[in-house]
Amino acid sequence: MRSGRPTDPTLLAAFNEPTFVISGAQPWVTSLIVSKAVKLVGETGPPATFRSSERSAPHNLYVNTELLREVSDDREYPDEPPTGPIWEFGPISDDAEPASSVEIDFSGNTVTWTWDEDLGLWLKTAYDRETTYRSEDGTEERLGVPVLVALYVEQYTARPPAGVSGSSLPASRTTGSGKAFVFADGRVIEGTWDRDSELEWFTLTDSDGETILAPPGKSWVSLVPSSGGLTFEN
């Protein structure tokens, strides 16, 4: 669980008044998020949100997503599904080339994803440590996803509106266009993403102008700083 950022509502607005869980945010950022019809849930306390004594704050805040759904229902937040897929789904193209690992440079901090053929997952490593999540029984399990989508985006500094107190924050532009990669099944296909407005979905196309399909299922979306970069190994 983390604090809200200016980029968040630009990705959430198309999800049909979604519920968004944050640990807090500057008041001007909170106002920005709710202005996009996003419903907020904060740190409610145990058992829905809780802190682990095994980690240092602020990286020790966890959530129980099932219980937070009950919080959302109690507040009568809407739960209608989105009106369409975030992009076109389907099997990855036969033209996709092999990829065994991916490195993404986030302004000096490198995140690595390694394909595990047996698990059928991209496994994440960050800050030279394997990334894990907390399972229901309290154990730590390796974080992995079958599909990784990486979108190159422009970075900028978001500032509070004139006359509103608060500090500036880094942000990413999620409309416009940029380079795109879809990693799945130990392969990758490269192309371009386009998105005209925050209420629309992403269009992914290859160099021939054909739609890039992303396999359905759990996906991780990485916004790659255009000043950073992405490399992968076959």
N, C-alpha and C positions, 0 to 999 in steps of 0.2 A: 504494500500500500504506500502511495507516495502523494506528494502535494500536487495541486493543480498548476498547470502551465498554460500560457496563451495559445500554444499549438493544439491543445486537447480539443477545444470546441470545434476547431476547423475540421477535425476528423470525425467528430461525433454527430454533427448537426444532421447528417443524412440518415441517421439510424432511427428516425421516427420517435423523437422525444425520449432518448435513452436515459437510463439511470447510471450515474457516474459516481464512483466511490473515491474519495480523496481524503488525505489526512489533514488538509487545510490548504489555504492559499491566501495571497494578499487580497484585500477587499476588492481592488479593481479587477483582479483576475477572476474572482468569484462572480462579480457582476458581468464580466465578459462571457463566462461560461453559461450562466443562466439566461443570458440574452439570446442564446442560440437554442432555447427550449430544451436544454439539458437539465435533468433532475439530479440534484446532488444529495449524497449521503456522506457524512463525515465520520470521524472516529467515534463510534457509538459505545465502546467499552465491551468487555467480555459478556457473552462468548462470541458475539458476531465479529468484533475486532479485539485483538489482544496483542500484547508485546511479549517477546521472548527474552528471558534473562540470559540466554546463551549468546546473544548478539548485542552490539553496542547501538544505541540510538544514533541517528534516526532509522537505521537499517534493521530494526527489529520489530516492525509493526506488521502484523499479519491479519488476514481476513478469512472468515468462513463465508464463502459465496452463497451457500444455501440459506444461511441465517440472514444474510443481507437481502436476499430476495424477499424474505418475510418482512423485513423492515420496510422495503420498498412497497410491498403490498399494503402494509399497515398505513402508509402515508398516501395510499391510493394513487401512486405513480402509474402512468400508463405502461402497458407491456405489450403493445401491438408490435408485430415483427416489421422489419424494414420493408419497403416497397419493392426492393430488388436486390440482386447480389452486388457486392462491392466491386466485383469484376466478373468476367465470364469464367465459368468453371468447366473443367474437363481434363482429360489426361494430358500430360505434358507432351509436347510435340516430338515426333520421331526424329526431328532435326536437332533436338537438344544435344549438346555435347557433354561428355563426362565431367563431373566435378566432385572432388573428394573433400575439399575444405574451402572455407570462405573466410577472408579477413576483412573487417570493416574498420576504417580509421575514423573515430569520432574525435577529431581535433586533438590527437595525441593519445587518446585512449583506444586501444585496439580490442575489438570483440571478435572471437573466432568461433565459427560453426564447423563441426566435423561430421561428415556423413557416417552413420553406423548402419551398415547393410543388414545386419542381423535384426536390429530393432526397427529399421525403416525410419530412422529419425535423424535430424540434424541436431547435434548436441552442442550446447553453448558453453563457452569459456570466456570470462571477463576478468580483468585485473589479475590475470595469471591464476585464476581460481575457477574450478568447475562451478557453473551456476546450478543451484539446486532450488527446489521448492519444498514446502512442508506438507507432507501427506496428512490424511485424517488421523492417523495413529501417532503423529508427532515426529515421525522419522523424516530425514532429509532425502529427497530423491533427485536424480539428475534431471535437469530441464532439457527437453528435446521436443521438436515439432517435425511433422512430416513435410511441411511446406514452408519455405522461407521466401518472402518477397522483399526486395530491396529497391527503394526508389530514391534517386538522387534529387535533393531539394535544395533550394536557396536558403541560406541562413540569414537572419536579420535580428535586430534588437527591437523588442516590443516595449513600448513605454506607456505609462498611465495616461489617460486622457488629460487634456489641459485643465488645470485647477484641481486635479485629483492627486492625493498623496500616494506614495509608493515608489518602489524601485523598479528599474528596467530589468528585463529578463530576456535571455536568448530564445529565439523562436524559429520555426521552419515554415516556409510557404508551401501549402499543400494544394494549391491551385496553379494552373499553368501547365507546364510539361517538363519532362526531364528523362534521363536515362532510367531504364528499369531492368531488373533481373528477376527471374522466377527460378528457384531451386527446388527440385523435387526428384525423388527416386534416384538420387546420386547423379543428377544431371542438371543442366542449366540452359536457359534460353534467354537471350538478351534482346531488348527492344526499347520502347519509349512508352512513358505514361502521359496521359492527358486528362485534365479535369478543369472544366470551365468555371464551376462554382462549388462552394462548400456543401450545397444541397444535392450535388450530383455524385455519381460514382466514378471510379477510375476506369479509363479505357487503356488497355495494354495492347500494343501492336508491335510486330516484329519489323525488320528492315524492309520487308516486302509489302508492308501495310496490312498484313493479315493479323487477325486477333490472336493474342497469346492467351492460351487457356492455362489456368492454375488448378491443379487437382483439388477437389473439395476436401474439407476436413479442417483440422486445427492448423492455423497459419500464424506465422510471426511476421510482422511488417516492420522493417527497419528503414528509417528515414536517414539516408546517407548524406552527410554534409557535402555539398558540391566542392567545398574547399578541402575535403578529406579524400576519401576514395575507397574503392572496393577492389580486391583481388581475389582470385580463386585458383586452385590447383586442380589439374585433371586427375 
